[in-house]
Amino acid sequence: MDNIHALTRMEDKAKLLCASHNLSVTAKALLNDAEFSKIKNEAPALPTL
């Protein structure tokens, strides 16, 4: 029985990791080109990714 609970916990952690990763990807996608250019001009010292 303990093994089933451990697997469920691992699955929940994996789902949380996926959700947070998807959120960061979505947030990056929401930055449009104009905003990105503005940020880049304000911080030219940042290395390009």
PDB file of N, CA, C and O in Angstrom:
ATOM      1  N   MET A   1       0.831  -1.200   0.000  1.00  0.00           N
ATOM      2  CA  MET A   1       0.000   0.000   0.000  1.00  0.00           C
ATOM      3  C   MET A   1       0.870   1.257   0.000  1.00  0.00           C
ATOM      4  O   MET A   1       0.547   2.237  -0.671  1.00  0.00           O
ATOM      5  N   ASP A   2       1.974   1.230   0.752  1.00  0.00           N
ATOM      6  CA  ASP A   2       2.856   2.392   0.817  1.00  0.00           C
ATOM      7  C   ASP A   2       3.450   2.720  -0.551  1.00  0.00           C
ATOM      8  O   ASP A   2       3.635   3.888  -0.894  1.00  0.00           O
ATOM      9  N   ASN A   3       3.747   1.677  -1.328  1.00  0.00           N
ATOM     10  CA  ASN A   3       4.333   1.899  -2.647  1.00  0.00           C
ATOM     11  C   ASN A   3       3.378   2.669  -3.552  1.00  0.00           C
ATOM     12  O   ASN A   3       3.801   3.529  -4.325  1.00  0.00           O
ATOM     13  N   ILE A   4       2.088   2.356  -3.451  1.00  0.00           N
ATOM     14  CA  ILE A   4       1.093   3.047  -4.273  1.00  0.00           C
ATOM     15  C   ILE A   4       1.060   4.527  -3.902  1.00  0.00           C
ATOM     16  O   ILE A   4       0.993   5.392  -4.776  1.00  0.00           O
ATOM     17  N   HIS A   5       1.106   4.812  -2.601  1.00  0.00           N
ATOM     18  CA  HIS A   5       1.091   6.207  -2.159  1.00  0.00           C
ATOM     19  C   HIS A   5       2.346   6.937  -2.632  1.00  0.00           C
ATOM     20  O   HIS A   5       2.276   8.098  -3.035  1.00  0.00           O
ATOM     21  N   ALA A   6       3.486   6.265  -2.585  1.00  0.00           N
ATOM     22  CA  ALA A   6       4.742   6.875  -3.024  1.00  0.00           C
ATOM     23  C   ALA A   6       4.675   7.202  -4.517  1.00  0.00           C
ATOM     24  O   ALA A   6       5.111   8.271  -4.945  1.00  0.00           O
ATOM     25  N   LEU A   7       4.128   6.277  -5.302  1.00  0.00           N
ATOM     26  CA  LEU A   7       3.992   6.509  -6.739  1.00  0.00           C
ATOM     27  C   LEU A   7       3.059   7.678  -7.010  1.00  0.00           C
ATOM     28  O   LEU A   7       3.324   8.497  -7.890  1.00  0.00           O
ATOM     29  N   THR A   8       1.974   7.756  -6.260  1.00  0.00           N
ATOM     30  CA  THR A   8       1.018   8.855  -6.442  1.00  0.00           C
ATOM     31  C   THR A   8       1.687  10.185  -6.146  1.00  0.00           C
ATOM     32  O   THR A   8       1.486  11.165  -6.862  1.00  0.00           O
ATOM     33  N   ARG A   9       2.488  10.212  -5.080  1.00  0.00           N
ATOM     34  CA  ARG A   9       3.188  11.453  -4.731  1.00  0.00           C
ATOM     35  C   ARG A   9       4.165  11.848  -5.838  1.00  0.00           C
ATOM     36  O   ARG A   9       4.266  13.024  -6.190  1.00  0.00           O
ATOM     37  N   MET A  10       4.881  10.868  -6.383  1.00  0.00           N
ATOM     38  CA  MET A  10       5.833  11.148  -7.461  1.00  0.00           C
ATOM     39  C   MET A  10       5.098  11.678  -8.692  1.00  0.00           C
ATOM     40  O   MET A  10       5.575  12.588  -9.370  1.00  0.00           O
ATOM     41  N   GLU A  11       3.932  11.095  -8.968  1.00  0.00           N
ATOM     42  CA  GLU A  11       3.136  11.519 -10.114  1.00  0.00           C
ATOM     43  C   GLU A  11       2.670  12.962  -9.925  1.00  0.00           C
ATOM     44  O   GLU A  11       2.697  13.761 -10.860  1.00  0.00           O
ATOM     45  N   ASP A  12       2.244  13.283  -8.702  1.00  0.00           N
ATOM     46  CA  ASP A  12       1.797  14.646  -8.409  1.00  0.00           C
ATOM     47  C   ASP A  12       2.942  15.635  -8.592  1.00  0.00           C
ATOM     48  O   ASP A  12       2.746  16.721  -9.137  1.00  0.00           O
ATOM     49  N   LYS A  13       4.142  15.263  -8.136  1.00  0.00           N
ATOM     50  CA  LYS A  13       5.306  16.138  -8.292  1.00  0.00           C
ATOM     51  C   LYS A  13       5.602  16.355  -9.772  1.00  0.00           C
ATOM     52  O   LYS A  13       5.916  17.468 -10.192  1.00  0.00           O
ATOM     53  N   ALA A  14       5.502  15.292 -10.553  1.00  0.00           N
ATOM     54  CA  ALA A  14       5.762  15.396 -11.988  1.00  0.00           C
ATOM     55  C   ALA A  14       4.750  16.326 -12.648  1.00  0.00           C
ATOM     56  O   ALA A  14       5.106  17.135 -13.505  1.00  0.00           O
ATOM     57  N   LYS A  15       3.483  16.206 -12.244  1.00  0.00           N
ATOM     58  CA  LYS A  15       2.445  17.072 -12.812  1.00  0.00           C
ATOM     59  C   LYS A  15       2.716  18.527 -12.465  1.00  0.00           C
ATOM     60  O   LYS A  15       2.552  19.412 -13.305  1.00  0.00           O
ATOM     61  N   LEU A  16       3.135  18.777 -11.218  1.00  0.00           N
ATOM     62  CA  LEU A  16       3.449  20.147 -10.799  1.00  0.00           C
ATOM     63  C   LEU A  16       4.613  20.703 -11.609  1.00  0.00           C
ATOM     64  O   LEU A  16       4.577  21.855 -12.043  1.00  0.00           O
ATOM     65  N   LEU A  17       5.645  19.889 -11.813  1.00  0.00           N
ATOM     66  CA  LEU A  17       6.805  20.322 -12.595  1.00  0.00           C
ATOM     67  C   LEU A  17       6.402  20.670 -14.020  1.00  0.00           C
ATOM     68  O   LEU A  17       6.829  21.689 -14.563  1.00  0.00           O
ATOM     69  N   CYS A  18       5.575  19.816 -14.623  1.00  0.00           N
ATOM     70  CA  CYS A  18       5.113  20.066 -15.987  1.00  0.00           C
ATOM     71  C   CYS A  18       4.304  21.353 -16.048  1.00  0.00           C
ATOM     72  O   CYS A  18       4.464  22.153 -16.970  1.00  0.00           O
ATOM     73  N   ALA A  19       3.433  21.549 -15.060  1.00  0.00           N
ATOM     74  CA  ALA A  19       2.585  22.740 -15.040  1.00  0.00           C
ATOM     75  C   ALA A  19       3.421  24.006 -14.923  1.00  0.00           C
ATOM     76  O   ALA A  19       3.161  24.985 -15.621  1.00  0.00           O
ATOM     77  N   SER A  20       4.420  23.997 -14.050  1.00  0.00           N
ATOM     78  CA  SER A  20       5.240  25.198 -13.875  1.00  0.00           C
ATOM     79  C   SER A  20       6.088  25.452 -15.120  1.00  0.00           C
ATOM     80  O   SER A  20       6.316  26.603 -15.492  1.00  0.00           O
ATOM     81  N   HIS A  21       6.555  24.381 -15.765  1.00  0.00           N
ATOM     82  CA  HIS A  21       7.326  24.539 -17.002  1.00  0.00           C
ATOM     83  C   HIS A  21       6.447  25.144 -18.095  1.00  0.00           C
ATOM     84  O   HIS A  21       6.864  26.060 -18.803  1.00  0.00           O
ATOM     85  N   ASN A  22       5.222  24.622 -18.225  1.00  0.00           N
ATOM     86  CA  ASN A  22       4.300  25.136 -19.236  1.00  0.00           C
ATOM     87  C   ASN A  22       3.977  26.603 -18.986  1.00  0.00           C
ATOM     88  O   ASN A  22       3.854  27.384 -19.930  1.00  0.00           O
ATOM     89  N   LEU A  23       3.838  26.982 -17.703  1.00  0.00           N
ATOM     90  CA  LEU A  23       3.559  28.378 -17.365  1.00  0.00           C
ATOM     91  C   LEU A  23       4.693  29.285 -17.823  1.00  0.00           C
ATOM     92  O   LEU A  23       4.445  30.352 -18.384  1.00  0.00           O
ATOM     93  N   SER A  24       5.937  28.869 -17.588  1.00  0.00           N
ATOM     94  CA  SER A  24       7.067  29.720 -17.974  1.00  0.00           C
ATOM     95  C   SER A  24       7.169  29.819 -19.496  1.00  0.00           C
ATOM     96  O   SER A  24       7.492  30.879 -20.031  1.00  0.00           O
ATOM     97  N   VAL A  25       6.894  28.721 -20.188  1.00  0.00           N
ATOM     98  CA  VAL A  25       6.921  28.742 -21.655  1.00  0.00           C
ATOM     99  C   VAL A  25       5.835  29.679 -22.177  1.00  0.00           C
ATOM    100  O   VAL A  25       6.067  30.457 -23.102  1.00  0.00           O
ATOM    101  N   THR A  26       4.640  29.598 -21.571  1.00  0.00           N
ATOM    102  CA  THR A  26       3.530  30.458 -21.981  1.00  0.00           C
ATOM    103  C   THR A  26       3.861  31.921 -21.718  1.00  0.00           C
ATOM    104  O   THR A  26       3.573  32.788 -22.543  1.00  0.00           O
ATOM    105  N   ALA A  27       4.467  32.189 -20.568  1.00  0.00           N
ATOM    106  CA  ALA A  27       4.827  33.567 -20.225  1.00  0.00           C
ATOM    107  C   ALA A  27       5.806  34.137 -21.246  1.00  0.00           C
ATOM    108  O   ALA A  27       5.679  35.293 -21.650  1.00  0.00           O
ATOM    109  N   LYS A  28       6.777  33.337 -21.663  1.00  0.00           N
ATOM    110  CA  LYS A  28       7.741  33.787 -22.670  1.00  0.00           C
ATOM    111  C   LYS A  28       7.036  34.058 -23.999  1.00  0.00           C
ATOM    112  O   LYS A  28       7.346  35.028 -24.689  1.00  0.00           O
ATOM    113  N   ALA A  29       6.092  33.196 -24.345  1.00  0.00           N
ATOM    114  CA  ALA A  29       5.374  33.360 -25.603  1.00  0.00           C
ATOM    115  C   ALA A  29       4.510  34.619 -25.590  1.00  0.00           C
ATOM    116  O   ALA A  29       4.268  35.224 -26.635  1.00  0.00           O
ATOM    117  N   LEU A  30       4.043  35.012 -24.393  1.00  0.00           N
ATOM    118  CA  LEU A  30       3.186  36.189 -24.286  1.00  0.00           C
ATOM    119  C   LEU A  30       3.950  37.492 -24.491  1.00  0.00           C
ATOM    120  O   LEU A  30       3.354  38.514 -24.830  1.00  0.00           O
ATOM    121  N   LEU A  31       5.274  37.463 -24.287  1.00  0.00           N
ATOM    122  CA  LEU A  31       6.074  38.664 -24.550  1.00  0.00           C
ATOM    123  C   LEU A  31       6.128  38.866 -26.066  1.00  0.00           C
ATOM    124  O   LEU A  31       6.737  38.074 -26.785  1.00  0.00           O
ATOM    125  N   ASN A  32       5.494  39.921 -26.535  1.00  0.00           N
ATOM    126  CA  ASN A  32       5.528  40.124 -27.987  1.00  0.00           C
ATOM    127  C   ASN A  32       6.842  40.776 -28.406  1.00  0.00           C
ATOM    128  O   ASN A  32       7.644  41.176 -27.561  1.00  0.00           O
ATOM    129  N   ASP A  33       7.053  40.879 -29.703  1.00  0.00           N
ATOM    130  CA  ASP A  33       8.327  41.383 -30.232  1.00  0.00           C
ATOM    131  C   ASP A  33       8.653  42.792 -29.751  1.00  0.00           C
ATOM    132  O   ASP A  33       9.802  43.080 -29.416  1.00  0.00           O
ATOM    133  N   ALA A  34       7.663  43.665 -29.713  1.00  0.00           N
ATOM    134  CA  ALA A  34       7.901  45.049 -29.301  1.00  0.00           C
ATOM    135  C   ALA A  34       8.395  45.106 -27.862  1.00  0.00           C
ATOM    136  O   ALA A  34       9.362  45.802 -27.548  1.00  0.00           O
ATOM    137  N   GLU A  35       7.717  44.365 -26.995  1.00  0.00           N
ATOM    138  CA  GLU A  35       8.127  44.334 -25.590  1.00  0.00           C
ATOM    139  C   GLU A  35       9.528  43.758 -25.461  1.00  0.00           C
ATOM    140  O   GLU A  35      10.349  44.266 -24.696  1.00  0.00           O
ATOM    141  N   PHE A  36       9.796  42.696 -26.211  1.00  0.00           N
ATOM    142  CA  PHE A  36      11.105  42.057 -26.146  1.00  0.00           C
ATOM    143  C   PHE A  36      12.194  43.031 -26.584  1.00  0.00           C
ATOM    144  O   PHE A  36      13.248  43.111 -25.953  1.00  0.00           O
ATOM    145  N   SER A  37      11.943  43.771 -27.663  1.00  0.00           N
ATOM    146  CA  SER A  37      12.917  44.749 -28.151  1.00  0.00           C
ATOM    147  C   SER A  37      13.159  45.830 -27.111  1.00  0.00           C
ATOM    148  O   SER A  37      14.296  46.247 -26.887  1.00  0.00           O
ATOM    149  N   LYS A  38      12.074  46.286 -26.471  1.00  0.00           N
ATOM    150  CA  LYS A  38      12.195  47.330 -25.455  1.00  0.00           C
ATOM    151  C   LYS A  38      13.067  46.839 -24.302  1.00  0.00           C
ATOM    152  O   LYS A  38      13.960  47.549 -23.841  1.00  0.00           O
ATOM    153  N   ILE A  39      12.798  45.614 -23.843  1.00  0.00           N
ATOM    154  CA  ILE A  39      13.573  45.030 -22.742  1.00  0.00           C
ATOM    155  C   ILE A  39      15.039  44.889 -23.165  1.00  0.00           C
ATOM    156  O   ILE A  39      15.948  45.182 -22.388  1.00  0.00           O
ATOM    157  N   LYS A  40      15.253  44.442 -24.396  1.00  0.00           N
ATOM    158  CA  LYS A  40      16.613  44.243 -24.895  1.00  0.00           C
ATOM    159  C   LYS A  40      17.361  45.571 -24.952  1.00  0.00           C
ATOM    160  O   LYS A  40      18.546  45.632 -24.623  1.00  0.00           O
ATOM    161  N   ASN A  41      16.673  46.635 -25.367  1.00  0.00           N
ATOM    162  CA  ASN A  41      17.309  47.957 -25.452  1.00  0.00           C
ATOM    163  C   ASN A  41      17.621  48.505 -24.070  1.00  0.00           C
ATOM    164  O   ASN A  41      18.617  49.205 -23.886  1.00  0.00           O
ATOM    165  N   GLU A  42      16.767  48.187 -23.090  1.00  0.00           N
ATOM    166  CA  GLU A  42      16.995  48.671 -21.734  1.00  0.00           C
ATOM    167  C   GLU A  42      18.134  47.919 -21.055  1.00  0.00           C
ATOM    168  O   GLU A  42      18.796  48.461 -20.170  1.00  0.00           O
ATOM    169  N   ALA A  43      18.363  46.680 -21.463  1.00  0.00           N
ATOM    170  CA  ALA A  43      19.403  45.867 -20.832  1.00  0.00           C
ATOM    171  C   ALA A  43      20.291  45.222 -21.897  1.00  0.00           C
ATOM    172  O   ALA A  43      20.261  44.004 -22.073  1.00  0.00           O
ATOM    173  N   PRO A  44      21.080  46.032 -22.607  1.00  0.00           N
ATOM    174  CA  PRO A  44      21.904  45.483 -23.689  1.00  0.00           C
ATOM    175  C   PRO A  44      23.019  44.556 -23.206  1.00  0.00           C
ATOM    176  O   PRO A  44      23.598  43.809 -23.995  1.00  0.00           O
ATOM    177  N   ALA A  45      23.320  44.609 -21.894  1.00  0.00           N
ATOM    178  CA  ALA A  45      24.403  43.781 -21.373  1.00  0.00           C
ATOM    179  C   ALA A  45      23.989  42.320 -21.210  1.00  0.00           C
ATOM    180  O   ALA A  45      24.838  41.448 -21.028  1.00  0.00           O
ATOM    181  N   LEU A  46      22.681  42.054 -21.275  1.00  0.00           N
ATOM    182  CA  LEU A  46      22.223  40.674 -21.122  1.00  0.00           C
ATOM    183  C   LEU A  46      22.649  39.852 -22.331  1.00  0.00           C
ATOM    184  O   LEU A  46      22.516  40.303 -23.468  1.00  0.00           O
ATOM    185  N   PRO A  47      23.158  38.655 -22.091  1.00  0.00           N
ATOM    186  CA  PRO A  47      23.519  37.795 -23.227  1.00  0.00           C
ATOM    187  C   PRO A  47      22.265  37.331 -23.956  1.00  0.00           C
ATOM    188  O   PRO A  47      21.244  37.061 -23.324  1.00  0.00           O
ATOM    189  N   THR A  48      22.334  37.236 -25.274  1.00  0.00           N
ATOM    190  CA  THR A  48      21.177  36.762 -26.032  1.00  0.00           C
ATOM    191  C   THR A  48      21.050  35.262 -25.856  1.00  0.00           C
ATOM    192  O   THR A  48      22.045  34.539 -25.816  1.00  0.00           O
ATOM    193  N   LEU A  49      19.816  34.807 -25.751  1.00  0.00           N
ATOM    194  CA  LEU A  49      19.578  33.370 -25.524  1.00  0.00           C
ATOM    195  C   LEU A  49      19.360  32.653 -26.841  1.00  0.00           C
ATOM    196  O   LEU A  49      19.145  31.441 -26.855  1.00  0.00           O
TER     197      LEU A  49
END
